[in-house]
Amino acid sequence: TIAALRAAMRRWGLTELVLTPKQQLRIAPVSLSDSQQVRLERRYPGHRIRADQQVLTVPLPKPAPEDLIAWAARVLGEVFGRR
């Protein structure tokens, strides 16, 4: 649910979670450990990290998932859940 997603974002210190017009999930602010970056490389090829702006973008899979909230929650859990 959206409430659970917001609670997870607060827990991980995230304030921005947006689906961009370019079909990417934008997450901010992010500060990733080396292991989190390796996990991103493996799970989400095509992602981008802009360290200077503390922004992570993850491309939407093709075909796009029907439940975007669940997909976004899964991305956050896979990236930030094992800090």
FIKOLZA-1660 file (N, C-alpha, C; in steps of 0.1 Angstrom, whole numbers, plus 5000, padded with zeros to 4 digits):
% residues 83
   i   px   py   pz ch aa at
   1 5008 4988 5000  A  T  N
   1 5000 5000 5000  A  T CA
   1 5009 5012 5000  A  T  C
   2 5003 5024 4997  A  I  N
   2 5010 5036 4997  A  I CA
   2 5015 5040 5011  A  I  C
   3 5007 5037 5021  A  A  N
   3 5011 5040 5035  A  A CA
   3 5024 5032 5039  A  A  C
   4 5024 5020 5035  A  A  N
   4 5036 5011 5038  A  A CA
   4 5048 5016 5031  A  A  C
   5 5046 5020 5018  A  L  N
   5 5057 5025 5010  A  L CA
   5 5062 5038 5016  A  L  C
   6 5054 5047 5021  A  R  N
   6 5058 5059 5027  A  R CA
   6 5066 5056 5040  A  R  C
   7 5061 5047 5048  A  A  N
   7 5067 5043 5060  A  A CA
   7 5081 5038 5058  A  A  C
   8 5083 5030 5047  A  A  N
   8 5096 5024 5044  A  A CA
   8 5105 5035 5039  A  A  C
   9 5100 5045 5032  A  M  N
   9 5108 5056 5027  A  M CA
   9 5113 5064 5039  A  M  C
  10 5105 5067 5049  A  R  N
  10 5109 5074 5061  A  R CA
  10 5120 5066 5068  A  R  C
  11 5118 5053 5069  A  R  N
  11 5128 5045 5076  A  R CA
  11 5141 5046 5070  A  R  C
  12 5142 5047 5057  A  W  N
  12 5155 5047 5049  A  W CA
  12 5159 5061 5046  A  W  C
  13 5152 5071 5051  A  G  N
  13 5156 5085 5049  A  G CA
  13 5154 5091 5035  A  G  C
  14 5144 5085 5028  A  L  N
  14 5141 5089 5014  A  L CA
  14 5130 5099 5014  A  L  C
  15 5131 5109 5006  A  T  N
  15 5120 5119 5006  A  T CA
  15 5114 5120 4992  A  T  C
  16 5120 5114 4982  A  E  N
  16 5115 5115 4969  A  E CA
  16 5114 5102 4962  A  E  C
  17 5103 5099 4956  A  L  N
  17 5100 5087 4949  A  L CA
  17 5091 5090 4938  A  L  C
  18 5096 5092 4925  A  V  N
  18 5088 5097 4914  A  V CA
  18 5090 5088 4902  A  V  C
  19 5079 5086 4895  A  L  N
  19 5080 5079 4882  A  L CA
  19 5081 5091 4871  A  L  C
  20 5092 5091 4864  A  T  N
  20 5095 5102 4855  A  T CA
  20 5088 5100 4841  A  T  C
  21 5087 5110 4833  A  P  N
  21 5081 5108 4820  A  P CA
  21 5090 5099 4811  A  P  C
  22 5102 5097 4815  A  K  N
  22 5111 5088 4808  A  K CA
  22 5110 5073 4812  A  K  C
  23 5099 5070 4820  A  Q  N
  23 5096 5057 4825  A  Q CA
  23 5108 5052 4834  A  Q  C
  24 5112 5061 4843  A  Q  N
  24 5122 5057 4853  A  Q CA
  24 5117 5061 4867  A  Q  C
  25 5121 5053 4877  A  L  N
  25 5118 5056 4890  A  L CA
  25 5130 5064 4896  A  L  C
  26 5127 5076 4901  A  R  N
  26 5137 5085 4906  A  R CA
  26 5136 5085 4921  A  R  C
  27 5147 5082 4928  A  I  N
  27 5147 5080 4943  A  I CA
  27 5158 5090 4948  A  I  C
  28 5154 5097 4958  A  A  N
  28 5164 5107 4964  A  A CA
  28 5160 5109 4979  A  A  C
  29 5169 5114 4987  A  P  N
  29 5183 5114 4985  A  P CA
  29 5189 5100 4988  A  P  C
  30 5199 5096 4981  A  V  N
  30 5205 5083 4983  A  V CA
  30 5220 5084 4985  A  V  C
  31 5225 5075 4994  A  S  N
  31 5239 5074 4996  A  S CA
  31 5241 5059 4997  A  S  C
  32 5247 5053 4987  A  L  N
  32 5248 5038 4986  A  L CA
  32 5262 5033 4990  A  L  C
  33 5261 5022 4997  A  S  N
  33 5274 5015 5000  A  S CA
  33 5278 5007 4988  A  S  C
  34 5290 5002 4988  A  D  N
  34 5295 4994 4977  A  D CA
  34 5287 4982 4974  A  D  C
  35 5282 4975 4985  A  S  N
  35 5274 4963 4983  A  S CA
  35 5261 4967 4977  A  S  C
  36 5255 4978 4980  A  Q  N
  36 5242 4982 4974  A  Q CA
  36 5244 4985 4959  A  Q  C
  37 5256 4991 4956  A  Q  N
  37 5258 4994 4942  A  Q CA
  37 5260 4982 4934  A  Q  C
  38 5267 4972 4939  A  V  N
  38 5268 4959 4933  A  V CA
  38 5255 4952 4931  A  V  C
  39 5246 4953 4941  A  R  N
  39 5233 4947 4940  A  R CA
  39 5225 4954 4929  A  R  C
  40 5226 4967 4928  A  L  N
  40 5219 4975 4917  A  L CA
  40 5224 4970 4904  A  L  C
  41 5237 4969 4902  A  E  N
  41 5243 4964 4889  A  E CA
  41 5237 4951 4885  A  E  C
  42 5235 4942 4894  A  R  N
  42 5230 4929 4891  A  R CA
  42 5215 4929 4889  A  R  C
  43 5208 4936 4897  A  R  N
  43 5193 4935 4896  A  R CA
  43 5187 4945 4886  A  R  C
  44 5193 4957 4885  A  Y  N
  44 5187 4967 4877  A  Y CA
  44 5197 4973 4867  A  Y  C
  45 5200 4966 4856  A  P  N
  45 5209 4972 4846  A  P CA
  45 5203 4984 4840  A  P  C
  46 5211 4994 4837  A  G  N
  46 5206 5006 4832  A  G CA
  46 5203 5017 4842  A  G  C
  47 5204 5013 4855  A  H  N
  47 5202 5023 4865  A  H CA
  47 5213 5034 4865  A  H  C
  48 5210 5045 4871  A  R  N
  48 5220 5056 4871  A  R CA
  48 5221 5062 4885  A  R  C
  49 5233 5065 4890  A  I  N
  49 5235 5071 4903  A  I CA
  49 5241 5085 4900  A  I  C
  50 5235 5095 4905  A  R  N
  50 5241 5108 4904  A  R CA
  50 5245 5112 4918  A  R  C
  51 5257 5109 4922  A  A  N
  51 5262 5110 4936  A  A CA
  51 5262 5125 4940  A  A  C
  52 5265 5134 4931  A  D  N
  52 5265 5148 4934  A  D CA
  52 5252 5153 4938  A  D  C
  53 5241 5148 4932  A  Q  N
  53 5227 5152 4935  A  Q CA
  53 5220 5142 4944  A  Q  C
  54 5227 5131 4948  A  Q  N
  54 5221 5121 4956  A  Q CA
  54 5208 5115 4950  A  Q  C
  55 5209 5112 4937  A  V  N
  55 5197 5107 4930  A  V CA
  55 5200 5094 4923  A  V  C
  56 5191 5085 4925  A  L  N
  56 5192 5072 4918  A  L CA
  56 5180 5071 4909  A  L  C
  57 5182 5067 4896  A  T  N
  57 5171 5064 4887  A  T CA
  57 5172 5049 4883  A  T  C
  58 5161 5043 4883  A  V  N
  58 5160 5029 4879  A  V CA
  58 5149 5028 4868  A  V  C
  59 5153 5022 4857  A  P  N
  59 5144 5021 4845  A  P CA
  59 5132 5011 4849  A  P  C
  60 5121 5015 4844  A  L  N
  60 5109 5006 4845  A  L CA
  60 5111 4994 4836  A  L  C
  61 5108 4982 4841  A  P  N
  61 5109 4970 4833  A  P CA
  61 5099 4970 4822  A  P  C
  62 5103 4962 4811  A  K  N
  62 5093 4961 4800  A  K CA
  62 5089 4946 4799  A  K  C
  63 5077 4943 4799  A  P  N
  63 5065 4952 4800  A  P CA
  63 5064 4958 4814  A  P  C
  64 5058 4970 4815  A  A  N
  64 5057 4977 4827  A  A CA
  64 5048 4969 4837  A  A  C
  65 5051 4968 4850  A  P  N
  65 5043 4961 4859  A  P CA
  65 5029 4967 4861  A  P  C
  66 5020 4958 4863  A  E  N
  66 5006 4964 4865  A  E CA
  66 5005 4971 4878  A  E  C
  67 5012 4967 4889  A  D  N
  67 5011 4973 4902  A  D CA
  67 5024 4981 4904  A  D  C
  68 5024 4993 4900  A  L  N
  68 5037 5001 4902  A  L CA
  68 5041 5003 4916  A  L  C
  69 5031 5005 4925  A  I  N
  69 5034 5007 4939  A  I CA
  69 5042 4994 4945  A  I  C
  70 5037 4982 4942  A  A  N
  70 5044 4970 4946  A  A CA
  70 5058 4969 4940  A  A  C
  71 5059 4973 4927  A  W  N
  71 5072 4972 4921  A  W CA
  71 5082 4982 4927  A  W  C
  72 5077 4994 4930  A  A  N
  72 5086 5004 4936  A  A CA
  72 5090 5000 4950  A  A  C
  73 5080 4994 4958  A  A  N
  73 5084 4989 4971  A  A CA
  73 5094 4978 4970  A  A  C
  74 5093 4969 4960  A  R  N
  74 5102 4958 4959  A  R CA
  74 5116 4964 4955  A  R  C
  75 5117 4974 4947  A  V  N
  75 5130 4980 4943  A  V CA
  75 5136 4986 4956  A  V  C
  76 5128 4993 4964  A  L  N
  76 5134 4999 4976  A  L CA
  76 5139 4989 4986  A  L  C
  77 5131 4978 4987  A  G  N
  77 5134 4967 4996  A  G CA
  77 5147 4960 4992  A  G  C
  78 5149 4958 4979  A  E  N
  78 5161 4951 4974  A  E CA
  78 5173 4960 4975  A  E  C
  79 5172 4973 4974  A  V  N
  79 5183 4982 4974  A  V CA
  79 5186 4986 4989  A  V  C
  80 5176 4990 4996  A  F  N
  80 5179 4996 5009  A  F CA
  80 5176 4987 5021  A  F  C
  81 5169 4976 5019  A  G  N
  81 5165 4967 5029  A  G CA
  81 5176 4960 5037  A  G  C
  82 5187 4959 5031  A  R  N
  82 5198 4951 5037  A  R CA
  82 5210 4960 5041  A  R  C
  83 5207 4972 5046  A  R  N
  83 5218 4981 5049  A  R CA
  83 5226 4976 5061  A  R  C
% end
